[in-house]
Amino acid sequence: MNHRQKYLSACLFRLAALVGGASPVFAADAPTLGAAANFAVLSAAPNFGGAVTCTNTPPPTTINGDVGSSGVAASVVNTTGCTINGAIIAPVSDGVVADFNSAYDALAGQSCDQFLTGTLAGVTLTPGVYCFSAAAAPTGTLTLNGGATDTWLFKIGNSAGGALTGTDFSVVMADGGPVPACNVTWWVDSATTMTRGAFNGIILAGAAITLEGTVHTAGTPPVETFTGQALATAAVTLTDVAFIGCEGSSSGGKSQSKCNQGVGNGPENCDPGNSNQDGHGSNPFDGARNTNDELGGTPGNPGRKGGNIK
């Protein structure tokens, strides 16, 4: 079969799927988040402008995973009435911000398999790349039909730009099992606001992210859950939600619950530190030598020989 025949066959296959009413199945590339994958919540604003606010009124907001900000002090992470089961890192390294930006730009360039409109309520989608030309306002229940290793990419504002604004929006699996949240990516051209619901997925937003639940009686845990990652180029605000970070995925995402900011961060793959790296400077992602290698090191004596520094 020559190239032209292969092309025509592929086109006929896609047309048959559409005519038959089935959603075409194409692979979506999961994001390679690099060092940004270590964070459940990340404000990667440029020029040290990151800020994360986690509050409750009055149910306890919880975040299971590390929280990072590009802000220059830990005070840029406001945790009033919030429990964070992980490390708070501010400022994150330049490598974290750079890796987030690289992942965001890479997803922006992915082509769309199908364009969507409407609220997504009652819609069932197989793995693939789905796009909204402009803003999206989902509500109701979106059902994903696939396996634990399949991937979905949703691009909001793909052509004309726009925000993701979800209200009482939930994402579930067709078989009733848990959603592989770390394999479901939401790329958003601008801001993201999710109010109530049971949301699953990794959000990479080009502006601020706001996650809000419902105010309940004091002592009652929030019923709204968010499973995945919230990564933004601006501030991130969480109120009255239970946030569960990714624990390993095809995207490379893994929330680190414990990070040591002193000597010896290599085996945990934490930031800052990123020890046991090659190179010749302070940033392990630009080919630079890292001087916080823990192999054989002791506090006060970073940059020990014995790691993989070359």
Secondary structure as the mmCIF struct_conf table of DSSP 4:
data_model
#
loop_
_struct_conf.conf_type_id
_struct_conf.id
_struct_conf.beg_label_comp_id
_struct_conf.beg_label_asym_id
_struct_conf.beg_label_seq_id
_struct_conf.end_label_comp_id
_struct_conf.end_label_asym_id
_struct_conf.end_label_seq_id
HELX_RH_AL_P HELX_RH_AL_P1 HIS A 3 VAL A 19
TURN_TY1_P TURN_TY1_P1 GLY A 20 GLY A 21
HELX_LH_PP_P HELX_LH_PP_P1 ALA A 22 PRO A 24
HELX_LH_PP_P HELX_LH_PP_P2 ALA A 27 PRO A 31
HELX_RH_3T_P HELX_RH_3T_P1 GLY A 34 ASN A 38
BEND BEND1 ALA A 40 ALA A 40
STRN STRN1 VAL A 41 SER A 43
BEND BEND2 PRO A 46 PRO A 46
TURN_TY1_P TURN_TY1_P2 ASN A 47 PHE A 48
STRN STRN2 VAL A 52 THR A 55
BEND BEND3 THR A 57 PRO A 59
HELX_LH_PP_P HELX_LH_PP_P3 PRO A 60 PRO A 60
STRN STRN3 THR A 61 ASN A 64
BEND BEND4 GLY A 65 GLY A 65
STRN STRN4 VAL A 67 SER A 69
BEND BEND5 GLY A 71 ALA A 73
HELX_RH_3T_P HELX_RH_3T_P2 ALA A 74 VAL A 76
STRN STRN5 VAL A 77 ASN A 78
TURN_TY1_P TURN_TY1_P3 THR A 80 GLY A 81
STRN STRN6 CYS A 82 ASN A 85
BEND BEND6 GLY A 86 GLY A 86
STRN STRN7 ILE A 88 ILE A 89
BEND BEND7 ALA A 90 PRO A 91
HELX_LH_PP_P HELX_LH_PP_P4 VAL A 92 SER A 93
HELX_RH_AL_P HELX_RH_AL_P2 ASP A 94 ALA A 108
TURN_TY1_P TURN_TY1_P4 GLY A 109 GLY A 109
HELX_LH_PP_P HELX_LH_PP_P5 GLN A 110 CYS A 112
BEND BEND8 ASP A 113 ASP A 113
STRN STRN8 GLN A 114 PHE A 115
BEND BEND9 GLY A 118 GLY A 118
TURN_TY1_P TURN_TY1_P5 ALA A 121 GLY A 122
STRN STRN9 THR A 124 LEU A 125
BEND BEND10 PRO A 127 PRO A 127
STRN STRN10 GLY A 128 PHE A 132
BEND BEND11 SER A 133 ALA A 134
STRN STRN11 ALA A 136 ALA A 136
STRN STRN12 THR A 139 LEU A 144
BEND BEND12 GLY A 146 GLY A 146
TURN_TY1_P TURN_TY1_P6 ALA A 148 THR A 149
STRN STRN13 TRP A 152 ILE A 156
BEND BEND13 GLY A 157 ALA A 160
STRN STRN14 LEU A 164 MET A 173
TURN_TY1_P TURN_TY1_P7 ALA A 174 ASP A 175
BEND BEND14 GLY A 176 GLY A 177
HELX_RH_3T_P HELX_RH_3T_P3 ALA A 181 ASN A 183
STRN STRN15 VAL A 184 VAL A 188
BEND BEND15 ASP A 189 SER A 190
STRN STRN16 THR A 192 THR A 195
BEND BEND16 ARG A 196 GLY A 197
STRN STRN17 ALA A 198 ALA A 205
BEND BEND17 GLY A 206 ALA A 207
STRN STRN18 ILE A 209 GLU A 212
TURN_TY1_P TURN_TY1_P8 ALA A 218 GLY A 219
HELX_LH_PP_P HELX_LH_PP_P6 THR A 220 PRO A 222
BEND BEND18 VAL A 223 VAL A 223
STRN STRN19 THR A 225 ALA A 232
BEND BEND19 THR A 233 ALA A 234
STRN STRN20 VAL A 236 THR A 239
BEND BEND20 ASP A 240 ASP A 240
STRN STRN21 ALA A 242 GLY A 245
STRN STRN22 GLU A 247 GLU A 247
BEND BEND21 GLY A 248 GLY A 248
TURN_TY1_P TURN_TY1_P9 SER A 250 SER A 251
STRN STRN23 LYS A 254 LYS A 254
BEND BEND22 SER A 257 SER A 257
BEND BEND23 GLY A 262 VAL A 263
TURN_TY1_P TURN_TY1_P10 GLY A 266 ASN A 269
TURN_TY1_P TURN_TY1_P11 ASP A 271 GLY A 273
BEND BEND24 ASN A 276 ASN A 276
BEND BEND25 GLY A 279 SER A 282
TURN_TY1_P TURN_TY1_P12 PRO A 284 GLY A 287
HELX_LH_PP_P HELX_LH_PP_P7 ALA A 288 ASN A 290
BEND BEND26 THR A 291 THR A 291
TURN_TY1_P TURN_TY1_P13 LEU A 295 GLY A 296
STRN STRN24 THR A 298 THR A 298
TURN_TY1_P TURN_TY1_P14 PRO A 299 GLY A 300
STRN STRN25 ASN A 301 ASN A 301
BEND BEND27 GLY A 303 GLY A 303
TURN_TY1_P TURN_TY1_P15 LYS A 305 GLY A 306
BEND BEND28 GLY A 307 ASN A 308
#
